[in-house]
Amino acid sequence: MQLSTYEINGSPIAEVHADNIIINNAGDATDLIGNLYFQGFEKVILHELNIDPAFFDLKSGIAGDILQKFTNYRMKLAIVGDFSKFNSKSLKDFILESNKQKQISFVANTEEALQALS
């Protein structure tokens, strides 16, 4: 796992890069949050390919468990990916509602992620 770092309006943002899945469950999310918080980050960009695909099946409950950790620890999160490939109406509604709240954002690229987190 590697990090790219950005700073917008004095707020440090970490972008996580990895070739594999790094978030499989809420415990992995908690570990990542702790690691990033220890390094001074309160905002993070993750890529869809680094999250267990079951996350995007809302019936699994994984998305709720993981995102609750980010909310509880007040770490803003932007997830970068192509979400148009998912046919679930409930997932599309979930993404739309999340994007309105601004705590968790689903975006198409890093530039949009930085904008959502600024």
Stockholm file with secondary structure:
# STOCKHOLM 1.0

chainA/1-118         MQLSTYEINGSPIAEVHADNIIINNAGDATDLIGNLYFQGFEKVILHELNIDPAFFDLKSGIAGDILQKFTNYRMKLAIVGDFSKFNSKSLKDFILESNKQKQISFVANTEEALQALS
#=GR chainA/1-118 SS CEEEEEEETTEEEEEEECSSCCBSSHHHHHHHHHHHHHTTCSEEEEEGGGBCGGGGCGGGSHHHHHHHHHHHTTCEEEEESCGGGCCCHHHHHHHHHHHHHSSEEEESSHHHHHHHHC
#=GC SS_cons         CEEEEEEETTEEEEEEECSSCCBSSHHHHHHHHHHHHHTTCSEEEEEGGGBCGGGGCGGGSHHHHHHHHHHHTTCEEEEESCGGGCCCHHHHHHHHHHHHHSSEEEESSHHHHHHHHC
//
